[in-house]
């Protein structure tokens, strides 16, 4: 950092949450003058121990908002495993999370899951498989289902305003709410747009392209979304 320049913040994704928690706990104990000579490990507490403190996470709606606006992969992975634990009554894992999400989409949202493969909560695995049609079914359910509609749609990034779309589609600011999805060579965008008739339209764009061409694919997505904002139903 050059001399005389102001400092700036840096966000870092913690890839190994358990190891981070162990190191953090050991550091806190050392700060309190408690020397730890062994390893910090996880285990089940016995019934005769006394509770000395608890920590509660942020409300689910806040976590989902942060996850979708910022595209936070760590929160996505944690919620994926937690959902697996609650749904299967087994330890939360990638496997139980996959079972939970797949069955919920099929049994409760009416999504055709044939050929679908959901291996993680963030979509970072190149082995995940879904089609635009299946994603459209998810968007349709989420929009019309009272229990999810408001929280889900309000958490989506808004074009030209916030989240991962803050610096995109400024020409149609506030007319698009959508989630981005990007891994090597793949660029996607799915969500809702206000048409020329002020009618909400769901759309899904998935581009399986060439690595290094993401900027071009995003430009194409922005043009498609812009075209949808001008769409009007023909009067017959």
N, C-alpha and C positions, 0 to 999 in steps of 0.2 A: 504494500500500500504506500503510495508516494507520501512524503512528508507534507503535512499541512492539509491533507485531504480528509474529508469527513468519513467516518466509518459507515458501513452499510451492513444490513442483516443478510444472513445466509440460511436458507432452508435445506435440510439434509434428510433424505429418506432413510429411516432405520430399517435395514433389511433383515436383521436377526433380532426380533423383539424379545424373546426369552433371555438371550445373552445380554442385551442392553439392560433389561430389568435387573438381572443379577449384578451387573457392574454398577448400576445406579444405586441399588440398595446398599451394596458394600461401601460405596462412596459416601452415602448419607451417614452410615454408621461411623465411618472414620472421621467425618466432620464433627460428630458428637463425642469424639474421644473414645469410641469403642473400637478396639483393634480386632480385626478379623484375620485369623491366620489360616483358616481353612477355606473351602469353596462354598459359595452360596448355591444351594440347590433347591429344587421344587419338590414338594411332597404334600401328603395329606396331614392336616393338623389333628392331633388327638383331641378328644372331647373335654379333657381336664385343663386345657389352656385358657388363659384369660385374654380377652380382646383388648388391644391397646390402641387400635386405630383402624379406620376404614377409609376408603376412597371410592367415590361414586363417579362414574363417567358422565359426560354431558348427556342431556336428553337425546333420545334417538333421532328426533326431527332435526336437531342441531348437527349431529354427526352426519346425517344423510345430506343436509344442505352443504356442509363443508366438503364432503366426499364428492358430490356432483359438481359443485362450483369450481373446485380446485383440481378435480380429477385425482383425488388422494388415494393412491393404491394401497397404502397401509390400512386406512380405515375400511376400504372395500374388502381387503383380505380378512380383517378381524371380524367384520359383520358376517361375512360368508361362513366362517368357522363357527361363530356364535349361533347362526341360524341352523347350521348342521347339528349342533349340540341340542338346541331346543326342539328341533323337529324329530330327530332320531333317538333322543335320550341317551346318546353315547358321547364320547369325547369329541369336541369340536375339531374338525380336521378338513383338509381339502376333499377327502372322500365323502364324509358325511355332509359337508356343505354342498357338494355336487348333487348328492341324492336329494337333499332338501329343496334346492332351487329347481331342479328338474321336475320333481313331483308337484311342487306348488304351481309351477307354470302350467303343467298338464292338468292337474286335478282342480285347481281353483281359478286359473285364468283362461282355461280352454285353449291353450297353445298347442299346436301340433308339434310334438318334440321329436318326430322321426328324423334321425340323422343329426340331431342336436347333441353337442358335447360341451359341457360346462365344467371346466377343471379348476377354476379359481374365481375369486371375486372381482378381480381387476381387469381381466381380459388380457393380461400380459403374456400368457402362454400361447405360443403359435399353434398349439394342438386344440384350442377351443374352436368349435364349429357351430355356426348358426347361419341362417339365410335371412335376406331382407324381409321375406314374407313372414318368417317367425318373429322377427323383431317388430314388424308392423302389428302383429297380433298382440304383442306385449304393450305397445303404445296405445292401441285401441282399448285394451282392458284397463290400463292405468288411467286413461282419460275419463272413462265412463264409470269406473268403480269409485263409489263415494269415499270409501275408507282410504284410498291412496291418491286420489286425483289432486287435491290441493297441495299437499305436502310434496308430492313428486314433481308436479309441474313448476311450482314456485322455487324448487331447488335447482332446476335446470339453468345452466348459464344463459344469459340474455345477450343477444347480438349487440355489439357496440357498447355494452354497459358493464358487465362483470364476468368473473370466472374465466374459463378458457376461451370465451368468445369476446372478451372485452376489446380486443384489438382487431376484430374481424367484423365484416358486414356493417360498417358504420353508416353506409348508405341506406340501410334498412334497419337502423337501430330500433330495438324494442319490439320488432315484428317477428323475431325468431327466438324460440327457446329450445335448445338442443344440447345433446351430450356428444362430445368429441370422443374419438377412439383412434389411437395411433400406435402402431408398432412398426418394425422394419418393413417398409414396402407396402404397408396397409394403412389407409386413411379412411375413417368413417365418420359419419355425422347422422344423428337420428333425433327427431323431436317434432316440434310443432311450429307452424308458421301461420300468420294471419294473412288470408288471401285478399285480393282486391275487393271482395264483397264483405270483408271483415269476418270471414268464416274461418274457423280453425281447421287446418289441414295437417295431417300427420305425414311425415316423410322419412325415408330411410335411404341413405347413400352409403354403399360399401365399395371401396376401390382397392382391389388387390393389384398393386402396381410394382414399380421398380424402386429399390432403395435409393434415397437421395432426391426423389421427385416429389416429396411430400408437399412442398410449397405450391407446385403446379396443381396437385390434386385438391388441395384446400381451396385454391382459387376457383377450380371447377365447381366445387361444392357451393361456394359462395354465390356463384352465378346461377346455379340451379335454385337455390333458396330465394334469390332475388326474383327470378322468373315466377316462382310460386306466389310471391307477394302481389304480383300483378294479375294473377289468374282470376277470372270471373266466369261463373257458370253461364253458358249461353241461354238466352231466353227463347223457349220454343213455343 
